[in-house]
Amino acid sequence: MSWLYDLYQTYEANQDLVGKPIRTSWGKEIVLLPVAHAYQNAQIEVRVTPQGEFYEAKVIPKEDAPTVIPVTIESAGRTSKPTPHGIHDGLQYVAGDFESYGGIYKKGNNSYETYMGNLREWCQSPEAHPKVQAIFTYLEKGTLISDLVEERVLLAKDHQLIPKWKKELEAEFGEKPEIFSVLAGDQFSTFVRFSVYDAEIITDEVWQDLSVIESYVQYYSQNLPEAGLDYVTGQQLPITENHPSKVRYGGDMAKIISGNDLQNFTFRGRFSDKNQVAMISYEASQKAHNALKWLVGKQGFILDGRVFLVWGKTQLAVPSPEESSMDVFANLFPEETKVVTADTTAQQFAELFQQAMRGYQKDLTRDAPIYIMILDAATPGRMGILYYRSIQHVDYFKRFEQWHQTCFWRHTYGSKNKQRYTFWGAPALRDIAEAVYGARGNETLVKNTVEQLFPCVIDGRMIPKNIVQSLLKRASNPVGMENWEWQKTLSIACAVMNKHFNFKKGERNVALDKNETDRSYLFGRMLAVADKLEEDALAANGKLGSRQTNAIRYMNAFSMHPETTWKIIQQNLIPYQSRLWGNGKKFQDILKEIGNKFEISQYNDEHLNGKYLLGYYSQKYELENKKDKTEE
């Protein structure tokens, strides 16, 4: 129950935001839902006057469709059983003329009468609200569909709603009505939200009016079931067996807590009754699930239905383990541009990254915990928590910063906004996962790999060997990729290799290390010299970019049999070396310097490890960026 309690506490800590819409950086509007409320996409908005008269109606664009609606325990998770919501609902519940326009009630139950009975009780209670009473007065007339047809919001023929639009209807009705562009089903499945228009004063919409929300919460709290021991709070509170769905998005029917399966031994064999597993109060369930929905919509990272979520109880915005070093910085300092230039050094970026970490931590209270959760649904109706833990923010930021300072390299590719730039630091976990599998990696493989990497950031674990080996193989095979993809894969592989081989040391070496004597590193340097030599020769003849160099073409074979393959590469270099005349000697001198560092016994055909990629990249980068003294 720790995750439920932590989410419950998060809701309590953010009570001042309940019911208030906020807009995310990508333009989505989200609300921390009040108790006994849920999100629903509406297709039609009906306005009535304070006296309960029809005023106007319109079709709601899809981007404005999400609506906060009051719900009951039963209606929040309803499927086929007719259980009405509080105010806003489908046509079969709110339209008194539903049957006269061709509608059929499910299982013979008159949903409209049930809905009106519930609404009447609210309107006659001490917690009644004038806006709700105005809506009730209008709906009592039973003319909703008739009014919508007259307004040409719904389409009817011979006093019957036309379920689906057909092209042959154009001759009679003209252009396709707007309602058919926002409906997933037929017209009978339309969901209606209500508003009250007052010509004298400007008021909030009914679904955004905090006084209406509070009115329903107070009314419904008096109709809750008997109290029991709540396992979350430890208090005697009304208990519920029905828990909310729609955690990840509006149409998500998967539940984290469910005990309605009496056939497949979900709890039988251990318990005779599902309440013996756990008893959860309605209030705790609502607040915890609403906080989770809000956090997922606000800052969750969703990959093929799997949710990766990190948050703080009071300071909600916490850098996610999934993000790259550049993303972390850009999220905190979006106006800064100096870090996106090619002139920024590794040391400069490290200093800026540390500033970003201090910026995140400055408002955190002492010993404030950070929560990490991974969610996914195995079936459409069941969701599981794959990973959950809380960690003190001091430990979290220490390990987070350690990851970005050790899984460290120079990258030249885009980020979330698709801009291309150079940055130093750790790549995003998704980029690592995609580099592991390339084009053949489906979303399932990618999200499983991201999940594998989460503990490496949060707990400081070593990167799994299967990821290291897969990256080594893909980065060693540039022939199978376009140049941009290989360059991205190479820099990501170097970051992972740097982390892997310097795991205990905690170092972040990017610059060329001329004192390194590791055979793999030295062979990588040799390959880089051969690559640059041939590139310069091709450039001298105006043929640079016309084809891959021999070093790149033989790279895969070189990683497996370096001694044998080097003989082939060196032989192919002879004509290119002669084309460079005196400049060719510079490369020959570097190769001699590297060769002198080999121990005779180490110059053999054994497979190279990932350090050869580090040697290749660092040597190639120095050759491309270090000016010759004569040029200066």
Secondary structure, 3 states (H helix, E strand, C coil): CHHHHHHHHHHHHCHHHECCCEECCCCCEECECCCCEEEEECCEEEEECCCCCEEEEEECCHHHCEEEEECCHHHHCCCCCCCCCCCCEEHHHHCCCCHHHCCCCHHHCCHHHHHHHHHHHHHHCCCCCHHHHHHHHHHCCCCHHHHHHHCCCCCEECCEECCCCCHHHHHHHCCCCCHHHHCCCCHHHCEEEEEECCCCCCCCCHHHCHHHHHHHHHHHHCCCCCEEECCCCCCEEEEECCCCCCCCCCCCCCECCCCCCCCCCCCCCCCCCHHHCCCEEHHHHHHHHHHHHHHHHHHCEEECCEEEEEEECCCCCCCCCCCCHHHHHHHHCCCCCHHHCCCCCHHHHHHHHHHHHHHHHCCCCCCCEEEEEEEEEEECCEEEEEEEEEEEHHHHHHHHHHHHHHCCEEEEEECCCCCEEEEEECCCHHHHHHHHHHHHCCHHHHHHHHHHHHHHHHCCCCCCHHHHHHHHHHHCCHHHCCHHHHHHHHHHHHHHHHHHHCCCCCCCCCCCCCCCCCHHHHHHHHHHHHHHHHHHHHHHCCCCCCCCCHHHHCHHHHHHCHHHHHHHHHHHHHHHHHHCCCHHHHHHHHHHHHHCCCCHHHCCCCCCCCHHHHHHHHHHHHHHHCCCCCCC
